Amino acid sequence: MCTTKKLINLLAMISVILVLSSCTAGGGGDGVIHDGRGIAVSAKPPLARIVSTAPNLTTIMVSIGQGQRLAGISDLCPQPDPVAGRDR
């Protein structure tokens, strides 16, 4: 049982790392990101604050020690101690 849980945690961490590593500022690093609607949004890297819109992502971020980077969480997220008091 413990081995299965460790394997699931490892796969979750690898998934988060792959997703976060694919996040880049488009346009050659000029700080302009185009959202899903094609609207340009200015942002200066490194982007260090994260808003989690799904409870499973909140849990993964906390489990890999990145709970302090969460700027906000969804109303559906349980409040684990590291993210207590975050905006919803």
Backbone as ProteinMPNN parsed JSONL, in Angstrom:
{"seq_chain_A": "MCTTKKLINLLAMISVILVLSSCTAGGGGDGVIHDGRGIAVSAKPPLARIVSTAPNLTTIMVSIGQGQRLAGISDLCPQPDPVAGRDR", "coords_chain_A": {"N_chain_A": [[0.823, -1.19, 0.0], [1.869, 1.28, 0.83], [3.9, 1.607, -1.043], [2.429, 1.924, -3.375], [1.17, 4.377, -2.874], [3.415, 6.042, -2.739], [4.285, 5.809, -5.379], [2.134, 6.975, -6.753], [2.296, 9.592, -5.739], [4.823, 10.295, -6.755], [4.327, 10.188, -9.535], [2.44, 12.224, -9.683], [3.988, 14.442, -8.915], [5.851, 14.488, -11.021], [4.123, 15.038, -13.134], [3.216, 17.632, -12.455], [5.641, 19.021, -12.56], [6.267, 18.744, -15.278], [4.127, 20.151, -16.424], [4.488, 22.739, -15.313], [7.018, 23.307, -16.306], [6.5, 23.641, -18.948], [5.352, 26.07, -19.127], [5.831, 29.105, -20.447], [6.869, 32.433, -21.172], [5.561, 33.756, -23.989], [6.612, 34.907, -27.269], [9.371, 35.344, -27.333], [10.345, 36.0, -24.816], [9.501, 38.544, -24.119], [7.71, 39.257, -22.195], [5.033, 39.218, -22.788], [2.094, 37.453, -22.811], [-0.172, 35.363, -24.47], [-3.515, 34.718, -23.928], [-6.015, 32.054, -23.82], [-7.969, 33.082, -25.464], [-6.631, 34.624, -27.209], [-5.923, 37.13, -26.391], [-3.576, 39.582, -25.536], [-1.515, 39.577, -22.703], [0.343, 41.333, -20.387], [3.18, 40.366, -18.586], [5.801, 40.077, -16.287], [8.446, 37.899, -16.23], [10.225, 36.224, -13.544], [7.265, 34.364, -13.117], [5.824, 33.959, -10.141], [3.64, 33.503, -8.529], [0.8, 31.48, -8.038], [-2.468, 30.489, -9.0], [-4.668, 28.143, -7.989], [-7.095, 26.225, -9.517], [-8.325, 23.875, -9.105], [-9.024, 21.281, -6.784], [-7.309, 18.997, -6.715], [-4.945, 19.954, -7.854], [-4.178, 21.853, -5.991], [-3.623, 20.212, -3.804], [-1.468, 18.765, -4.845], [0.44, 20.801, -5.25], [0.883, 21.586, -2.588], [1.86, 19.174, -1.572], [4.313, 18.917, -2.851], [5.711, 20.863, -1.688], [5.246, 23.518, -2.431], [3.256, 25.191, -1.524], [3.383, 27.798, -0.511], [3.554, 29.373, -2.726], [1.053, 29.606, -3.739], [-1.364, 31.844, -4.637], [-4.064, 31.972, -4.649], [-6.978, 29.873, -4.24], [-9.498, 27.491, -5.318], [-13.054, 27.52, -4.507], [-13.763, 24.944, -3.996], [-11.613, 23.657, -2.928], [-10.233, 21.842, -0.23], [-8.989, 23.177, 2.837], [-5.856, 22.763, 3.335], [-3.333, 23.027, 5.869], [-0.953, 24.567, 4.931], [-2.074, 26.348, 3.063], [-3.997, 27.773, 4.294], [-6.195, 30.467, 4.733], [-5.839, 31.612, 2.248], [-6.915, 33.537, -0.603], [-10.096, 32.971, -2.082]], "CA_chain_A": [[0.0, 0.0, 0.0], [2.746, 2.445, 0.934], [4.601, 1.714, -2.313], [1.472, 2.465, -4.336], [1.002, 5.793, -2.557], [4.646, 6.723, -3.151], [4.289, 5.838, -6.837], [1.148, 7.973, -7.161], [2.88, 10.901, -5.428], [5.904, 10.531, -7.708], [3.723, 10.496, -10.822], [1.819, 13.539, -9.559], [5.059, 15.441, -8.935], [6.39, 14.539, -12.384], [3.12, 15.724, -13.947], [3.251, 19.063, -12.142], [6.908, 19.555, -13.074], [6.146, 18.847, -16.733], [3.201, 21.238, -16.741], [5.112, 24.017, -14.976], [8.166, 23.562, -17.168], [6.026, 24.022, -20.277], [4.835, 27.441, -19.039], [6.846, 30.083, -20.812], [6.367, 33.696, -21.714], [5.676, 33.706, -25.436], [7.145, 36.089, -27.933], [10.807, 35.55, -27.141], [10.685, 36.498, -23.496], [9.203, 39.963, -23.988], [6.779, 39.471, -21.105], [3.657, 39.22, -23.269], [1.533, 36.112, -22.912], [-1.495, 35.368, -25.088], [-4.38, 33.761, -23.255], [-6.736, 31.135, -24.697], [-8.794, 33.851, -26.404], [-5.742, 35.381, -28.073], [-5.706, 38.458, -25.848], [-2.22, 39.746, -25.0], [-1.438, 39.938, -21.291], [1.728, 41.633, -20.015], [3.658, 39.784, -17.328], [7.258, 40.031, -16.248], [8.946, 36.68, -15.591], [9.578, 34.943, -13.335], [5.936, 34.385, -12.53], [6.024, 33.153, -8.941], [2.393, 33.28, -7.804], [-0.051, 30.528, -8.749], [-3.85, 30.334, -8.553], [-5.112, 26.778, -8.25], [-8.531, 26.182, -9.785], [-8.805, 22.509, -8.883], [-8.527, 20.747, -5.513], [-6.181, 18.078, -6.875], [-3.736, 20.736, -8.104], [-3.8, 22.446, -4.71], [-3.01, 19.141, -3.019], [-0.161, 18.452, -5.436], [1.356, 21.907, -4.962], [1.246, 21.515, -1.172], [2.647, 17.962, -1.315], [5.68, 19.087, -3.351], [6.342, 21.942, -0.938], [5.091, 24.808, -3.095], [2.045, 25.829, -1.027], [3.602, 29.227, -0.288], [3.428, 30.075, -4.01], [-0.357, 29.707, -4.099], [-1.949, 33.151, -4.362], [-5.491, 31.76, -4.484], [-7.456, 28.514, -4.476], [-10.92, 27.471, -5.645], [-13.982, 27.289, -3.399], [-13.886, 23.502, -3.78], [-10.408, 23.141, -2.294], [-10.161, 21.794, 1.226], [-7.917, 24.081, 3.232], [-4.735, 22.201, 4.076], [-2.658, 24.048, 6.674], [-0.074, 25.523, 4.251], [-2.776, 27.329, 2.242], [-5.074, 28.367, 5.095], [-6.282, 31.903, 4.632], [-5.648, 32.092, 0.87], [-8.117, 34.036, -1.258], [-10.872, 31.996, -2.867]], "C_chain_A": [[0.865, 1.25, 0.0], [3.484, 2.678, -0.384], [3.694, 2.313, -3.373], [1.282, 3.96, -4.109], [2.232, 6.593, -2.986], [4.709, 6.858, -4.672], [3.313, 6.899, -7.355], [1.684, 9.377, -6.898], [3.99, 11.265, -6.402], [5.34, 10.909, -9.077], [3.057, 11.878, -10.801], [2.878, 14.635, -9.62], [5.64, 15.592, -10.334], [5.42, 15.284, -13.298], [3.154, 17.222, -13.718], [4.521, 19.69, -12.701], [6.841, 19.724, -14.588], [5.234, 20.001, -17.134], [3.851, 22.587, -16.476], [6.296, 24.334, -15.88], [7.741, 23.961, -18.578], [5.457, 25.437, -20.291], [5.96, 28.417, -19.34], [6.161, 31.364, -21.269], [6.615, 33.683, -23.211], [6.314, 34.96, -25.995], [8.604, 36.362, -27.631], [11.167, 36.171, -25.815], [10.401, 37.974, -23.298], [8.174, 40.269, -22.904], [5.326, 39.54, -21.535], [3.205, 37.784, -23.467], [0.154, 36.241, -23.541], [-2.345, 34.297, -24.421], [-5.126, 32.911, -24.288], [-7.615, 31.829, -25.716], [-7.952, 34.68, -27.363], [-5.461, 36.792, -27.583], [-4.312, 38.518, -25.215], [-2.284, 40.24, -23.563], [0.025, 40.166, -20.958], [2.049, 41.01, -18.663], [5.172, 39.721, -17.398], [7.694, 38.763, -15.538], [9.964, 37.015, -14.526], [8.222, 35.116, -12.648], [5.953, 33.427, -11.346], [4.743, 32.849, -8.182], [1.452, 32.441, -8.66], [-1.444, 30.564, -8.147], [-4.294, 28.942, -8.965], [-6.624, 26.765, -8.41], [-9.119, 24.794, -9.586], [-8.203, 21.962, -7.592], [-7.325, 19.817, -5.659], [-4.88, 18.826, -7.145], [-3.241, 21.409, -6.835], [-3.07, 21.416, -3.857], [-1.623, 18.808, -3.536], [0.845, 19.556, -5.111], [1.814, 21.876, -3.501], [2.16, 20.32, -0.925], [4.076, 18.069, -1.84], [6.366, 20.306, -2.728], [6.222, 23.318, -1.563], [3.825, 25.547, -2.67], [2.188, 27.322, -0.834], [3.467, 30.027, -1.574], [1.977, 30.263, -4.435], [-0.913, 31.065, -3.667], [-3.443, 33.031, -4.122], [-5.855, 30.326, -4.799], [-8.951, 28.575, -4.746], [-11.769, 27.232, -4.399], [-14.109, 25.814, -3.059], [-12.693, 22.897, -3.052], [-10.592, 23.012, -0.784], [-8.995, 22.687, 1.63], [-6.847, 23.357, 4.02], [-3.984, 23.328, 4.773], [-1.783, 25.026, 5.879], [-0.809, 26.575, 3.415], [-3.949, 27.963, 3.001], [-5.045, 29.881, 4.955], [-6.062, 32.454, 3.235], [-6.983, 32.581, 0.319], [-8.781, 32.919, -2.049], [-11.618, 32.723, -3.943]], "O_chain_A": [[0.606, 2.182, -0.762], [3.671, 3.823, -0.795], [4.14, 3.124, -4.185], [1.239, 4.728, -5.071], [2.106, 7.69, -3.531], [5.134, 7.889, -5.193], [3.632, 7.634, -8.289], [1.543, 10.259, -7.745], [4.089, 12.415, -6.83], [5.825, 11.848, -9.709], [3.107, 12.61, -11.789], [2.689, 15.644, -10.3], [5.894, 16.711, -10.782], [5.844, 16.074, -14.142], [3.125, 18.0, -14.672], [4.472, 20.785, -13.261], [7.305, 20.731, -15.123], [5.533, 20.739, -18.072], [3.778, 23.485, -17.315], [6.55, 25.498, -16.187], [8.526, 24.551, -19.321], [5.115, 25.953, -21.355], [6.919, 28.536, -18.577], [5.008, 31.351, -21.699], [7.762, 33.608, -23.651], [6.526, 35.943, -25.284], [9.031, 37.516, -27.671], [12.21, 36.815, -25.703], [10.984, 38.604, -22.415], [7.804, 41.428, -22.718], [4.464, 39.887, -20.727], [3.833, 37.006, -24.185], [-0.608, 37.138, -23.181], [-1.961, 33.13, -24.353], [-4.889, 33.039, -25.489], [-7.975, 31.232, -26.731], [-8.491, 35.363, -28.233], [-4.823, 37.573, -28.29], [-3.919, 37.628, -24.461], [-3.003, 41.187, -23.243], [0.863, 39.301, -21.213], [1.271, 41.122, -17.716], [5.751, 39.361, -18.424], [7.356, 38.559, -14.371], [10.552, 38.092, -14.623], [8.069, 35.914, -11.723], [6.082, 32.217, -11.528], [4.753, 32.018, -7.274], [1.325, 32.669, -9.863], [-1.596, 30.659, -6.929], [-4.296, 28.606, -10.149], [-7.349, 27.24, -7.537], [-10.295, 24.571, -9.872], [-7.016, 22.153, -7.328], [-6.421, 19.84, -4.825], [-3.817, 18.383, -6.711], [-2.035, 21.528, -6.618], [-2.032, 21.708, -3.263], [-0.702, 18.591, -2.749], [1.981, 19.267, -4.736], [2.986, 22.111, -3.208], [3.123, 20.422, -0.164], [4.967, 17.387, -1.333], [7.438, 20.728, -3.162], [7.019, 24.204, -1.254], [3.366, 26.439, -3.382], [1.209, 28.053, -0.98], [3.283, 31.243, -1.523], [1.699, 30.996, -5.384], [-0.929, 31.392, -2.48], [-4.036, 33.887, -3.464], [-5.141, 29.64, -5.53], [-9.602, 29.577, -4.448], [-11.262, 26.796, -3.365], [-14.519, 25.468, -1.952], [-12.753, 21.75, -2.607], [-11.048, 23.949, -0.129], [-8.097, 22.924, 0.822], [-6.906, 23.328, 5.25], [-4.005, 24.467, 4.307], [-1.861, 26.229, 6.131], [-0.219, 27.605, 3.087], [-4.796, 28.618, 2.395], [-3.984, 30.499, 5.049], [-6.096, 33.672, 3.054], [-8.045, 32.104, 0.719], [-8.117, 32.045, -2.607], [-12.336, 32.1, -4.725]]}, "name": "protein", "num_of_chains": 1, "seq": "MCTTKKLINLLAMISVILVLSSCTAGGGGDGVIHDGRGIAVSAKPPLARIVSTAPNLTTIMVSIGQGQRLAGISDLCPQPDPVAGRDR"}
